[in-house]
Amino acid sequence: MTPAFGAALDHFEAGRLDDAETACRAILAADPAQADALFLLGVIAHKRDRNDEAVQQITAALKRQPNPLFYNALGLAQAARGRGADAIAAFREALKLAPRYTDAQMNLGNALERRGDRAGAIACFRQAIAVEPNLAVAHFNLGNALLAEGDAAAIDAYCRAIALQPDFAEAHMSLGVVLRRQGQPQAAVACFRKAIELRPDYAAAYDNLAGVLAEIGQLDEAIAANRRALALGPTSAAAHSNLLFNLNFDESLGVAEHQIERRRWAARHADALAPATPARAADCDPERRLRVGYVSAHFRAYAASYAFGGVLTHHDPAQVEIFCYSDTRQGDDLTAIFRRAAATWRETAELDDDALAERIAKDRIDILVDLVGHMGGHRLLVFARKPAPIQITAWGEPTGTGLRTMDYLFADPVLIPPVERGLFAETIIDLPGALGWWTPAPLPAPGPLPARANGFITFGSFNRRAKITPGVLRDWSAILRELPEAQLVLKNKQFGDPAEQGALYAAFGAAGLPTERVTFLGQTDRAAHFAAYRTLDIALDPFPHGGGMTTLDTLAMGVPVIARPGRTIPSRLAASCLTALGLTPFITANADAYIAAAVATARDLDALEKLRAELPDRLAHSAIGDARQYAAAVETAYRTAWRQYCAENASSQAD
């Protein structure tokens, strides 16, 4: 190293980039072939986000001196330019020259993961660990890749990273994410709190903490964490959506407050993205075949998938050509069914919002349908760009988006009464029910009424833990006190966690209910899940966030549901389902009526037995449970919206 380059390097390492650049240019003025100076100029350009210049300078250095450090820096600059293949090639060249160069190995792994090659990424991180077993960041990156693959071995990788570097806040946070997915919410809370302790400004840790606190019923703390995450990262549309979702559980809010917050979300994150000239159809023939695009991260076994699955699989191909834009990262058997139903299937998880909007526009989609709402993984910022003439939100989270560019929301008069419709950014279109019901395979028969053999009534709820609020615990305990022999079965992923079981046992005990009368069941496969319904006589819908698809699944297994709708859309989901099936006597107006209806239903075993035999067929042949009938109603809604669009735009098109 020459004294002149040593001085340039000192400037660089001290953060004096201007001085370092000046020194390098002075060296090159005297010796244009000085490879180290060219390389350092390229690194400085990369740090200043001048990556085209960085590639040029580092490439020039490599022509004079093949060097693994140079190739590694070239890979970083190419990655910053969005040239993933070129970045991978550069990192591989670095490793040819220096096979034990862990920085290049790690960078190659990161580049492969960005390109969707997680197996290749995992191999790279394992190789880096083989060279440097105590490199905490290598274990962390391995954990990230395993987590993306859905591999529970990510837990071990994160724990190893933390053991090597106890103050590794990101590893604590990511460990919390995988523990939450594994159904260990209490352990996840501890991880997120540790990450925040280490990094008090860690917005993502607050956001994840909010999600898991809501799951275990600590709503006030969850919303406070949501708001803290948003204060630390005000531009995060995802964090703001997570706040909106958790507000659905707040009993103090109504539809007006929910829609105000959704419009606030749109004003902050979406409105500026709306084009001056929205997409227009090239052909306004009101009766032609429609190109309908569906956008979702959940084309897999997921509750909402069974709400829209019958629509996708039973469209009339003479009327509708289906395009699916899938952000689904871990497909399954249901993904394969949906893929076969689509005329065109596009994998879109690696596309940013601009690229996806451009792809949709190029596909000339007439009607674009959001299947996620404000749930995790949504692409509402694509809809904000208005890539299709007509845009609809449906099925995923039917509570409204707040977007000015979202034309319609599919609902029904129970879910959104006419008096509330002026509060929404979208125009409401009524279907026979806001939720359809579809199953890809036949369900087991309900079996005989359990109470006949047991000698007591078994109540149950297979809804998420987050929906079991203090008010729900109070009313369920009151029902069971009225029926001293009755039992309660609760089933969901969180209920498999012993720590969460203990917390709920304590809550029921405080309400005066002996813990031996409550049974918890954790997550199972779909067959075992539906088999568990055969143990129930009556289901109790929670509030203020009721069950949607859970209600329909319960009815499909012959079990009536006692519902208590309230002031919000989520509180009316079960009432919507019950109304569609003519089961309005099970819809109650208040706590007293809810308790009385549950007790009265439990005391009429003959009526329960009759319902158990009738309900599966009633649902299967209804306007929401007959997939062909429901898909036809959706197609009618599409056609009505399209005809209106054509009528409004025909004159301007003629001009």
Secondary structure in CASP SS format (residue, H / E / C, confidence):
PFRMAT SS
TARGET T0000
AUTHOR 0000-0000-0000
METHOD secondary structure of the structure
MODEL  1
M C 1.00
T C 1.00
P H 1.00
A H 1.00
F H 1.00
G H 1.00
A H 1.00
A H 1.00
L H 1.00
D H 1.00
H H 1.00
F H 1.00
E H 1.00
A C 1.00
G C 1.00
R C 1.00
L H 1.00
D H 1.00
D H 1.00
A H 1.00
E H 1.00
T H 1.00
A H 1.00
C H 1.00
R H 1.00
A H 1.00
I H 1.00
L H 1.00
A H 1.00
A H 1.00
D C 1.00
P C 1.00
A C 1.00
Q C 1.00
A H 1.00
D H 1.00
A H 1.00
L H 1.00
F H 1.00
L H 1.00
L H 1.00
G H 1.00
V H 1.00
I H 1.00
A H 1.00
H H 1.00
K H 1.00
R C 1.00
D C 1.00
R C 1.00
N H 1.00
D H 1.00
E H 1.00
A H 1.00
V H 1.00
Q H 1.00
Q H 1.00
I H 1.00
T H 1.00
A H 1.00
A H 1.00
L H 1.00
K H 1.00
R H 1.00
Q C 1.00
P C 1.00
N C 1.00
P H 1.00
L H 1.00
F H 1.00
Y H 1.00
N H 1.00
A H 1.00
L H 1.00
G H 1.00
L H 1.00
A H 1.00
Q H 1.00
A H 1.00
A H 1.00
R C 1.00
G C 1.00
R C 1.00
G H 1.00
A H 1.00
D H 1.00
A H 1.00
I H 1.00
A H 1.00
A H 1.00
F H 1.00
R H 1.00
E H 1.00
A H 1.00
L H 1.00
K H 1.00
L H 1.00
A C 1.00
P C 1.00
R C 1.00
Y C 1.00
T H 1.00
D H 1.00
A H 1.00
Q H 1.00
M H 1.00
N H 1.00
L H 1.00
G H 1.00
N H 1.00
A H 1.00
L H 1.00
E H 1.00
R H 1.00
R C 1.00
G C 1.00
D C 1.00
R H 1.00
A H 1.00
G H 1.00
A H 1.00
I H 1.00
A H 1.00
C H 1.00
F H 1.00
R H 1.00
Q H 1.00
A H 1.00
I H 1.00
A H 1.00
V H 1.00
E C 1.00
P C 1.00
N C 1.00
L C 1.00
A H 1.00
V H 1.00
A H 1.00
H H 1.00
F H 1.00
N H 1.00
L H 1.00
G H 1.00
N H 1.00
A H 1.00
L H 1.00
L H 1.00
A H 1.00
E C 1.00
G C 1.00
D C 1.00
A C 1.00
A C 1.00
A H 1.00
I H 1.00
D H 1.00
A H 1.00
Y H 1.00
C H 1.00
R H 1.00
A H 1.00
I H 1.00
A H 1.00
L H 1.00
Q C 1.00
P C 1.00
D C 1.00
F C 1.00
A H 1.00
E H 1.00
A H 1.00
H H 1.00
M H 1.00
S H 1.00
L H 1.00
G H 1.00
V H 1.00
V H 1.00
L H 1.00
R H 1.00
R H 1.00
Q C 1.00
G C 1.00
Q C 1.00
P H 1.00
Q H 1.00
A H 1.00
A H 1.00
V H 1.00
A H 1.00
C H 1.00
F H 1.00
R H 1.00
K H 1.00
A H 1.00
I H 1.00
E H 1.00
L H 1.00
R C 1.00
P C 1.00
D C 1.00
Y C 1.00
A H 1.00
A H 1.00
A H 1.00
Y H 1.00
D H 1.00
N H 1.00
L H 1.00
A H 1.00
G H 1.00
V H 1.00
L H 1.00
A H 1.00
E H 1.00
I C 1.00
G C 1.00
Q C 1.00
L H 1.00
D H 1.00
E H 1.00
A H 1.00
I H 1.00
A H 1.00
A H 1.00
N H 1.00
R H 1.00
R H 1.00
A H 1.00
L H 1.00
A H 1.00
L H 1.00
G C 1.00
P C 1.00
T C 1.00
S C 1.00
A H 1.00
A H 1.00
A H 1.00
H H 1.00
S H 1.00
N H 1.00
L H 1.00
L H 1.00
F H 1.00
N H 1.00
L H 1.00
N C 1.00
F C 1.00
D C 1.00
E C 1.00
S C 1.00
L C 1.00
G C 1.00
V H 1.00
A H 1.00
E H 1.00
H H 1.00
Q H 1.00
I H 1.00
E H 1.00
R H 1.00
R H 1.00
R H 1.00
W H 1.00
A H 1.00
A H 1.00
R H 1.00
H H 1.00
A C 1.00
D H 1.00
A H 1.00
L H 1.00
A C 1.00
P C 1.00
A C 1.00
T C 1.00
P C 1.00
A C 1.00
R C 1.00
A C 1.00
A C 1.00
D C 1.00
C C 1.00
D C 1.00
P C 1.00
E C 1.00
R C 1.00
R C 1.00
L E 1.00
R E 1.00
V E 1.00
G E 1.00
Y E 1.00
V E 1.00
S E 1.00
A C 1.00
H C 1.00
F C 1.00
R C 1.00
A C 1.00
Y C 1.00
A C 1.00
A C 1.00
S H 1.00
Y H 1.00
A H 1.00
F H 1.00
G H 1.00
G H 1.00
V H 1.00
L H 1.00
T H 1.00
H C 1.00
H C 1.00
D C 1.00
P C 1.00
A C 1.00
Q C 1.00
V E 1.00
E E 1.00
I E 1.00
F E 1.00
C E 1.00
Y E 1.00
S E 1.00
D C 1.00
T C 1.00
R C 1.00
Q C 1.00
G C 1.00
D C 1.00
D H 1.00
L H 1.00
T H 1.00
A H 1.00
I H 1.00
F H 1.00
R H 1.00
R H 1.00
A H 1.00
A C 1.00
A C 1.00
T E 1.00
W E 1.00
R E 1.00
E E 1.00
T C 1.00
A C 1.00
E C 1.00
L C 1.00
D C 1.00
D H 1.00
D H 1.00
A H 1.00
L H 1.00
A H 1.00
E H 1.00
R H 1.00
I H 1.00
A H 1.00
K H 1.00
D C 1.00
R C 1.00
I C 1.00
D C 1.00
I E 1.00
L E 1.00
V E 1.00
D E 1.00
L C 1.00
V C 1.00
G C 1.00
H C 1.00
M C 1.00
G C 1.00
G C 1.00
H C 1.00
R C 1.00
L H 1.00
L H 1.00
V H 1.00
F H 1.00
A C 1.00
R C 1.00
K C 1.00
P C 1.00
A C 1.00
P C 1.00
I E 1.00
Q E 1.00
I E 1.00
T E 1.00
A C 1.00
W C 1.00
G C 1.00
E C 1.00
P C 1.00
T C 1.00
G C 1.00
T C 1.00
G C 1.00
L C 1.00
R C 1.00
T C 1.00
M C 1.00
D C 1.00
Y E 1.00
L E 1.00
F E 1.00
A E 1.00
D C 1.00
P C 1.00
V C 1.00
L C 1.00
I C 1.00
P C 1.00
P H 1.00
V H 1.00
E H 1.00
R H 1.00
G H 1.00
L H 1.00
F C 1.00
A C 1.00
E C 1.00
T E 1.00
I E 1.00
I E 1.00
D E 1.00
L C 1.00
P C 1.00
G C 1.00
A C 1.00
L C 1.00
G C 1.00
W C 1.00
W C 1.00
T C 1.00
P C 1.00
A C 1.00
P C 1.00
L C 1.00
P C 1.00
A C 1.00
P C 1.00
G C 1.00
P C 1.00
L C 1.00
P H 1.00
A H 1.00
R H 1.00
A H 1.00
N H 1.00
G C 1.00
F C 1.00
I C 1.00
T E 1.00
F E 1.00
G E 1.00
S E 1.00
F C 1.00
N C 1.00
R C 1.00
R H 1.00
A H 1.00
K H 1.00
I E 1.00
T C 1.00
P H 1.00
G H 1.00
V H 1.00
L H 1.00
R H 1.00
D H 1.00
W H 1.00
S H 1.00
A H 1.00
I H 1.00
L H 1.00
R H 1.00
E H 1.00
L C 1.00
P C 1.00
E C 1.00
A C 1.00
Q E 1.00
L E 1.00
V E 1.00
L E 1.00
K E 1.00
N C 1.00
K H 1.00
Q H 1.00
F H 1.00
G H 1.00
D C 1.00
P H 1.00
A H 1.00
E H 1.00
Q H 1.00
G H 1.00
A H 1.00
L H 1.00
Y H 1.00
A H 1.00
A H 1.00
F H 1.00
G H 1.00
A H 1.00
A C 1.00
G C 1.00
L C 1.00
P C 1.00
T H 1.00
E H 1.00
R H 1.00
V E 1.00
T E 1.00
F E 1.00
L E 1.00
G C 1.00
Q C 1.00
T C 1.00
D C 1.00
R H 1.00
A H 1.00
A H 1.00
H H 1.00
F H 1.00
A H 1.00
A H 1.00
Y H 1.00
R H 1.00
T H 1.00
L C 1.00
D C 1.00
I E 1.00
A E 1.00
L E 1.00
D C 1.00
P C 1.00
F E 1.00
P C 1.00
H C 1.00
G C 1.00
G C 1.00
G C 1.00
M H 1.00
T H 1.00
T H 1.00
L H 1.00
D H 1.00
T H 1.00
L H 1.00
A H 1.00
M C 1.00
G C 1.00
V C 1.00
P C 1.00
V E 1.00
I E 1.00
A E 1.00
R C 1.00
P C 1.00
G C 1.00
R C 1.00
T C 1.00
I C 1.00
P H 1.00
S H 1.00
R H 1.00
L H 1.00
A H 1.00
A H 1.00
S H 1.00
C H 1.00
L H 1.00
T H 1.00
A H 1.00
L C 1.00
G C 1.00
L C 1.00
T H 1.00
P H 1.00
F H 1.00
I E 1.00
T C 1.00
A C 1.00
N C 1.00
A H 1.00
D H 1.00
A H 1.00
Y H 1.00
I H 1.00
A H 1.00
A H 1.00
A H 1.00
V H 1.00
A H 1.00
T H 1.00
A H 1.00
R C 1.00
D C 1.00
L H 1.00
D H 1.00
A H 1.00
L H 1.00
E H 1.00
K H 1.00
L H 1.00
R H 1.00
A H 1.00
E H 1.00
L H 1.00
P H 1.00
D H 1.00
R H 1.00
L H 1.00
A H 1.00
H C 1.00
S C 1.00
A C 1.00
I C 1.00
G C 1.00
D C 1.00
A H 1.00
R H 1.00
Q H 1.00
Y H 1.00
A H 1.00
A H 1.00
A H 1.00
V H 1.00
E H 1.00
T H 1.00
A H 1.00
Y H 1.00
R H 1.00
T H 1.00
A H 1.00
W H 1.00
R H 1.00
Q H 1.00
Y H 1.00
C H 1.00
A H 1.00
E H 1.00
N H 1.00
A H 1.00
S H 1.00
S H 1.00
Q H 1.00
A H 1.00
D C 1.00
END
